[in-house]
Structures are given as C-alpha cells and as structure tokens.
Amino acid sequence: MPNEVLLPDGPGSPGLNDRGYQLRSDATGGRSIEPTEGARSFETTGSAYDSFMGRYSTRLATRFAHTIDFDLVTTALDMGSGPGALTGELVERLGASSVSACDPSTTFAAECAARYPGVDVRVGRAESLPFEDSSFSLAMAQLVLHFVTEPRAAADELRRVVRDGGIVAGCVWEFTEGMQMLRAFWDAALISDPSAPDEATTMRFGRSGEIAELFESAGFIEIVETKLTVRSLYHSFEELWSGFLAGVGPAGSYLASLDDRGRDSLRKNLFEGVGEPTGPFELSATAISARGRAPE
C-alpha cells in the first residue's frame, strides 16, 4: 500500500483533517508530516506575505537564480517555497512541468499552486520531503533554512532528492545588519522589551559560513558562498508598518502578541529608527547564499 502524503487542497474542500491538511495516497514513498513551529507563523495569505516579505523575496529570487548555471539543470525543486517567489523564477527558466515546490504551510502551498499552474506543489517538511530519491538536478531553499527544526535532516533530504552531480543552493537573510527592515524592527522592539526574540540571536544560518558548513556535513562538495543584496521602496512609513501588522513570520507574530500600549511604543521606536520618514524611502536587504554539488 502506498504511503500517505499530505498535500494542499483548495479552500472549503472536503476531507481536510484537523490541521487543515488533505490526506491523499501517493506511491513515491513520501511520509506523513506534521506542521513545524516555523510554519505556524506563516499560515497566512499570499497577499499578506507579499506586502511584508514578498517585496524582497521576489527580487532576491532573481539574484539567487543568477548564482546557478541553468545549462546543467533539467528539473528543479523549490524547498520551502512560500507562495512562490522563487518558484516563479524557476518556471521562467525551466517551464512549469520541470519545477516542483514544497512548503509546510498549507495556505502558502495552495497559493503557490494557484499562481503557477502545472508546477507540482506539495505540502511537506524540509526534514521529510515528499519526493522520490534523485528526482532533481537542482534543489534550492530560499529564506527557509533558518526556520527548519532539524537542519541536518533537511540537508540530508536535499542530498537524497538531488541526483549525483546535481546542484543544491540555499540563502537566508543576514540578520545582524544586512536586512534593514527586520533589523530596524527588532532594534525598536528591544528598546521597550530587552527580552524580545531578536532574529539575529534566535535564528541560525544568518552568518557567513553556516550554510556552507551545513551543506558540507551532508556530503556536498565544491561549495561557494556569496552575498546578494536587494532593495525595496516604501511610499510611506505606514506601508512599512502595515506589513508588520499582517502578522507574518516571527516579527509579525511578536507584534501581534503585544497589547495596544506595547504596539504603540514599538511603532514610535521603529518610526524613529528608520529616520522619521515623511515620504518615500528605501530599505536594503542582504542575504548570505551558498551553493554546492552532489558528488558523482
């Protein structure tokens, strides 16, 4: 009997279990999954994500893809796809039928599937990818490794689903200084609450060498690290603030946990921290990227 794999299903569809996942049979040997802690802060709409992080991740996807020689790629996996910033870039380069995507958030997986018809989108954890061995010549993980519960297991899964000689690549924001939006938010939060869960101290893989070390531990070779910088234009401070109010990711979840006084204090600190803008302004974001190759 084939194993059961949890796949996204459309809103209001019958057969959803108590976590909002659809159980279906699959012959690939995939394993049943549970939602991860990281995924719980991303059970939101694609439009909410776009207003908060998508404005950066879409631009980053183009820069990230430029680090790959696509002459060597026939099939690709976007691990931790979210609503599909990188998936769309891969579709542009390879065509939908050559691209697969996977995310633990049911809402994001459904959004990705709706945006990119023909892409094989599945709900699944990085530590237990619902794909056969040696399925892809390229596997990419954009802005997801720092949310993975068991990074080494995820790296081993990437090695399993990538063919011998295939390429793996990952990137995350450089949290200490490189991602201005998040840095400004957590600096503002720490003024009022020194115990605020600053992503620079709570997240992994946001420093040079960390992704490369993870890939090396899983047996990948010829690892190269680089930094990728993008920028986003905000037409007003309110546009920046509304992104946090959407409740996306650790910053949005933290803001939602505050009472009115705490939110007002953080807003004031953030406004001052980004220079008290009265009109349009830009913020930059730098990601640390690494790629490697599976030995033949």
BELUR-V744223 format. One record per pair of residues at least 12 apart in sequence whose C-alpha atoms are under 6 Angstrom apart, sorted by the first residue. I is the first residue (numbers start at 1). J is the second residue. Records with the same first field share a line. If there is no record, write none. Layout:
BEGIN
I->J + J
END
This chain:
BEGIN
2->26 + 27
3->26 + 29
4->24 + 25 + 26 + 32
5->24 + 30 + 31 + 32
6->22 + 23 + 123
7->22 + 122 + 123
8->106 + 110 + 123
9->22
28->132
30->130
38->147
39->104 + 105
41->248 + 249
42->248 + 249
43->105 + 107
46->83
48->246
51->243
52->243
58->85
61->86
73->137
75->98 + 99 + 136 + 137
76->99 + 136 + 138 + 139
77->99 + 100 + 101 + 139
78->101 + 140
79->101 + 102 + 141
80->102 + 103 + 144
81->101 + 102 + 103
82->108
83->108 + 111 + 112
84->112
96->118 + 119
97->118 + 119
99->119
100->119 + 120 + 121
101->121
102->121 + 122 + 123 + 124
103->123 + 124
104->123 + 124 + 125
126->154
127->153 + 154
133->160 + 161
134->161 + 162 + 163
135->161
136->162 + 163
137->162 + 163 + 166
138->166 + 167 + 168
139->168
140->168 + 169 + 170
141->170
142->170 + 171
143->171 + 172
146->203 + 204 + 205
155->218
156->218
164->294 + 295 + 296
165->293 + 294 + 295 + 296
166->293 + 294
167->292 + 293
168->291 + 292
169->290 + 291
170->289 + 290
171->288 + 289
172->206 + 287 + 288
173->206 + 286 + 287
174->206 + 286 + 287 + 288
175->200 + 206
176->200
178->285 + 286
179->285 + 286
180->283 + 284 + 285
186->198
188->266 + 269 + 270
189->266
212->290
220->292 + 293 + 294
221->292 + 293
222->292
223->291 + 292
224->290 + 291
225->289 + 290
226->289
227->287 + 288 + 289
228->286 + 287
229->285 + 286
230->284 + 285
231->283 + 284
232->282 + 283
233->281 + 282
234->280 + 281
235->280
236->279 + 280
END
